[in-house]
Amino acid sequence: MTSAVALFAATMTLSAPARSDDATIQKWIDSEFQPSTLSKEEQLKELQWFAKAAEPFKGMEINVVSETITTHEYEAKTLAKAFSEITGIKLKHDIIQEGDVVEKLQTQMQSGKNVYDGWINDSDLIGTHFRYGQTIALSDYMKGEGKDVTDPYLDVNDFIGKSFTTAPDGKLYQLPDQQFANLYWFRYDWFTNPDYKAKFKAKYGYDLGVPVNWSAYEDIAEFFTNDIKEINGVKVYGHMDYGKKDPSLGWRFTDAWLSMAGNGDKGIPNGLPVDEWGIRMEGCRPVGSSVERGGDTNGPAAVYSITKYLEWMKKYAPPQAQGMTFSEAGPVPAQGNVAQQIFWYTAFTADMVKPGLPVVNADGTPKWRMAPSPHGAYWKEGMKLGYQDAGSLTLLKSTPPDRRKAAWLYLQFIVSKTVSLKKSHVGLTFIRESDIWDKSFTERAPKLGGLIEFYRSPARVQWTPTGNNVPDYPKLAQLWWQNIGDASSGAKTPQAAMDALAAAQDSVLERLEKSKVQGECGPKLNKKESAEFWFNKSAKDGNIAPQRKLANEKPKGETIDYDTLIKSWPASPPKRAEAK
């Protein structure tokens, strides 16, 4: 998903000395690993542990791979070098496009040949990893085979995304290495303009502010596009998106767009029994995607989500947006002529606060803010409200045990408390509660447009990755851009496109069921029933999905003042027991 944010792909091959000593460790602590949530004395102890645990693997050449984003570039260029010097393990960290990571991962899983010793791949594959039986369950590994190479200072409970990487069997299969969410982005300076506020209130009867629902988002888009029209002589738009039939269009929708509309059921991190892809689960088994099998991929909420996407892009986005990909559309809001964007990744934060941009003040503070996403007409309290990427540490059973141990040391090193706070400042992709609440981010928060406030807020838990319902992410994810692209291009209606997507997903589930390759948690399709049967059953069972079509898909708009919202969030971290 995030490969489109990348500036380039690179590979860093690092040589390692024969041994390290405390002077080498101290050099890295003083020169690179500041700030840290640990004291320098605690950092020294943790790094001494890594040096000692690595002694059996000195001189080995270990290969690890990740996709290309700023966080991983920092790991490949800086942290891999530090690890090599401290441990004597020759660490090669490749950074390549995300699609290539998934392809190479599939190659190793299918062939059994060791392509890489350690992987950093999206937690979207959690349903794939736990079903195929080729991925190491880290919770078992850390207590068993890998106990001697598991950092006693790791503190797994400090990781904010571990629920994303825990399977239905209760085991942790991956550990987050970087995380970022898709949120709502808007021009704070325009939204607080007294003249605009008065005009909006006069027209719509409520205040211009952060939209709570899609109705308000639509009203704001209409207002800036067709009422304000120009600011300082520049044509402005009330919305930004992209629509080219391209693999990146798939992320636009699998990254929880349907859940924002109200597709699926209640449940965090993913709806049960129906998730945000519209896939129904019974126990640990996927049983259908289409409404006729109890799913929701082609239900009224999903069709509404596609309809609104197309309508807003046509009416309120710059004309060129329809032909853009994710990477082409990403920089547009920073050019200064877009009022708001409902689907905006926080991975763009660093690029949005660069001095000299039209959206940055002279003092370095942003003219924009980010806030929680508005929800669609079908959404109910208790549902997820958006997507959070979680590139996560992963080990495969096909990797030889000694190479796996050496790789596990490096993977832990790049998420260790010694280095994670500094890494968070570089990439702004938080994984630890202790980093989020560190005073260094309290000081930096005013220049990050609401990023810190969001990650410190109780709302954060409603943004989650793809979950356990998706049994084969690589096979299913590619279906989305191909089918929804037909709606985006006008070749099909939203209903026809989602009918085709639901049928295609059911076809993949059926093939997996017949192959029996995924065992007792593999798909087992429900028999086809009428939509009315499933509407009645969801109501009878006290569930939501699939929902009937609403008589009114545009309730009254609702907004909240941004500054009021921020003040309502807690100012201190939640208390928890320290775990090592």
BELBEL-V676510 format. One record per backbone hydrogen bond with DSSP energy under -0.5 kcal/mol. NH is the residue of the N-H (numbers start at 1). CO is the residue of the C=O. E is the energy in kcal/mol with one decimal. If there is no record, write none. Layout:
nh	co	e
NH	CO	E
NH	CO	E
This chain:
nh	co	e
4	1	-0.6
5	2	-2.0
6	3	-1.3
10	95	-1.1
12	93	-1.4
13	11	-0.6
14	12	-0.6
14	91	-0.8
25	21	-2.0
26	22	-2.8
27	23	-2.0
28	24	-1.7
29	25	-2.3
30	26	-2.6
31	27	-2.5
32	28	-2.2
33	28	-2.3
34	32	-1.0
37	417	-0.7
43	39	-2.6
44	40	-2.2
45	41	-1.9
46	42	-2.3
47	43	-2.6
48	44	-2.3
49	45	-1.8
50	46	-1.9
51	47	-2.3
52	48	-2.2
53	49	-3.0
54	50	-1.7
55	52	-1.2
57	54	-2.3
58	55	-1.2
59	88	-2.8
60	57	-2.0
62	60	-0.6
62	90	-2.8
64	92	-2.6
65	118	-1.5
66	94	-1.9
68	96	-0.7
69	67	-0.9
73	69	-2.2
74	70	-2.1
75	71	-1.8
76	72	-2.8
77	73	-2.5
78	74	-2.5
79	74	-1.6
80	75	-2.9
82	78	-2.2
83	79	-2.7
84	80	-2.2
85	81	-2.2
86	82	-2.4
87	83	-2.6
88	84	-2.2
90	60	-2.8
91	89	-0.9
92	62	-3.0
92	90	-0.5
93	12	-1.1
93	91	-0.6
94	64	-2.9
94	92	-0.7
95	10	-2.1
96	66	-2.3
100	97	-0.6
101	97	-1.8
102	98	-2.2
103	99	-2.0
104	100	-2.6
105	101	-2.4
106	102	-2.5
107	103	-2.1
108	104	-2.2
109	105	-2.3
110	106	-2.6
111	107	-2.5
112	108	-2.3
115	113	-1.2
117	63	-2.3
118	63	-1.4
119	394	-2.3
120	65	-1.9
121	392	-2.0
123	390	-1.7
125	122	-1.7
126	123	-2.3
129	125	-3.1
130	126	-2.2
131	127	-0.8
132	128	-1.9
133	129	-0.7
134	129	-0.5
135	129	-0.7
136	395	-2.5
138	136	-0.9
138	172	-1.1
139	172	-1.6
140	137	-0.8
141	137	-2.5
142	138	-3.0
143	140	-0.7
144	140	-1.7
146	141	-2.2
147	144	-2.0
149	146	-1.4
150	147	-1.3
151	149	-0.6
154	151	-1.9
158	155	-2.0
159	156	-1.7
160	431	-2.4
162	159	-0.9
164	161	-1.4
165	161	-0.7
165	162	-0.6
166	163	-0.8
167	171	-2.4
170	167	-2.4
173	165	-2.5
173	171	-0.7
174	165	-0.9
175	393	-1.2
177	391	-3.4
178	391	-1.5
180	389	-1.5
182	387	-2.1
183	181	-0.6
183	344	-3.6
184	371	-2.5
185	341	-2.7
186	369	-2.4
187	339	-2.4
188	186	-1.2
189	367	-2.0
191	187	-2.4
192	188	-1.4
193	190	-1.2
197	193	-2.6
198	194	-2.2
199	195	-2.2
200	196	-2.6
201	197	-2.3
202	198	-2.1
203	199	-1.7
204	200	-3.0
205	201	-1.9
210	560	-2.2
212	558	-3.3
213	558	-1.1
214	375	-2.1
217	213	-1.7
218	214	-2.6
219	215	-2.2
220	216	-2.7
221	217	-2.4
222	218	-2.5
223	219	-2.4
224	220	-2.4
225	221	-2.0
226	222	-2.6
227	222	-0.6
227	223	-1.8
228	223	-2.4
229	224	-1.6
230	228	-3.4
231	234	-2.3
234	231	-1.5
236	229	-2.8
237	337	-2.3
238	316	-0.6
239	316	-1.1
243	321	-1.4
243	324	-0.6
244	324	-2.4
246	244	-1.3
249	246	-2.5
250	246	-0.6
250	247	-1.2
251	247	-0.7
252	248	-1.2
253	249	-0.6
253	250	-1.3
254	250	-3.0
255	251	-1.9
256	254	-1.6
257	253	-1.1
258	253	-0.8
260	256	-1.6
261	257	-1.3
262	258	-1.3
263	258	-2.8
265	274	-2.5
267	382	-2.4
272	266	-2.1
275	279	-2.1
278	275	-1.7
280	288	-3.0
281	273	-3.0
282	285	-2.5
285	282	-1.9
286	284	-0.5
287	280	-2.9
288	280	-0.8
293	290	-1.6
294	291	-1.9
295	290	-2.9
296	278	-2.2
297	278	-0.8
297	289	-2.2
299	296	-1.1
300	547	-0.7
303	299	-2.3
304	300	-2.4
305	301	-1.8
306	302	-1.7
307	303	-2.5
308	304	-2.4
309	305	-1.7
310	306	-2.3
311	307	-2.4
312	308	-2.7
313	309	-1.7
314	310	-2.1
315	311	-2.2
316	312	-2.8
317	312	-0.7
317	313	-0.9
321	318	-2.2
322	319	-0.8
323	320	-1.1
324	321	-1.8
329	325	-2.2
330	326	-1.9
331	327	-0.6
332	329	-1.3
334	331	-0.8
335	332	-2.1
336	333	-1.5
339	237	-2.9
341	185	-2.8
344	183	-2.0
346	181	-3.2
348	345	-2.0
349	346	-1.8
352	348	-1.2
352	349	-1.0
353	349	-0.7
353	350	-0.6
357	354	-1.5
358	334	-0.5
359	334	-0.5
360	357	-1.8
361	365	-3.1
364	361	-1.9
367	359	-2.8
368	359	-0.5
369	186	-2.3
370	449	-2.8
371	184	-2.5
375	212	-2.0
376	260	-3.6
378	261	-1.6
379	261	-0.7
379	376	-1.2
383	380	-1.8
385	462	-2.9
386	462	-1.0
389	180	-3.0
391	178	-1.1
392	121	-2.4
393	175	-3.4
394	119	-2.8
397	134	-2.5
399	396	-1.3
404	400	-2.6
405	401	-2.1
406	402	-2.0
407	403	-2.4
408	404	-2.5
409	405	-1.8
410	406	-1.5
411	407	-2.7
412	408	-2.2
413	409	-2.0
414	410	-1.9
415	412	-1.2
416	412	-0.6
416	413	-0.9
419	416	-0.9
420	416	-2.5
421	417	-0.5
423	419	-2.3
424	420	-2.2
425	421	-1.7
426	422	-1.7
427	423	-2.7
428	424	-2.2
433	158	-2.8
436	432	-1.9
437	433	-1.8
438	435	-1.4
441	438	-1.4
442	438	-1.2
443	439	-2.1
444	440	-1.2
445	441	-1.7
447	444	-2.0
448	445	-2.3
450	445	-0.6
451	448	-1.4
454	450	-2.4
455	451	-2.2
456	452	-1.7
457	454	-1.3
460	457	-1.0
461	458	-0.8
462	459	-2.2
463	460	-1.8
464	386	-2.1
464	462	-0.7
470	467	-1.2
471	469	-0.9
476	472	-2.3
477	473	-3.0
478	474	-0.9
479	476	-1.3
480	476	-0.5
480	477	-1.2
481	477	-0.7
482	478	-0.9
483	479	-1.9
484	480	-2.9
485	481	-1.3
486	483	-0.8
487	483	-0.7
487	484	-0.6
488	484	-2.5
489	485	-2.2
490	486	-0.5
491	486	-1.3
492	486	-1.9
497	493	-2.6
498	494	-2.3
499	495	-2.3
500	496	-2.1
501	497	-2.1
502	498	-2.6
503	499	-2.2
504	500	-2.3
505	501	-2.6
506	502	-2.3
507	503	-1.9
508	504	-1.8
509	505	-2.5
510	506	-2.4
511	507	-2.0
512	508	-2.4
513	509	-2.3
514	510	-2.4
515	511	-1.9
516	512	-1.2
517	512	-0.5
519	516	-1.1
521	518	-1.0
522	519	-1.8
524	286	-2.4
526	287	-3.2
529	292	-2.7
534	530	-1.4
535	531	-2.6
536	532	-2.3
537	533	-2.0
538	534	-2.6
539	535	-1.6
540	536	-2.5
541	537	-2.7
542	538	-0.6
542	539	-0.7
543	538	-2.6
560	210	-2.0
565	561	-2.4
566	562	-2.4
567	563	-1.9
568	564	-1.1
568	565	-0.6
569	566	-1.3
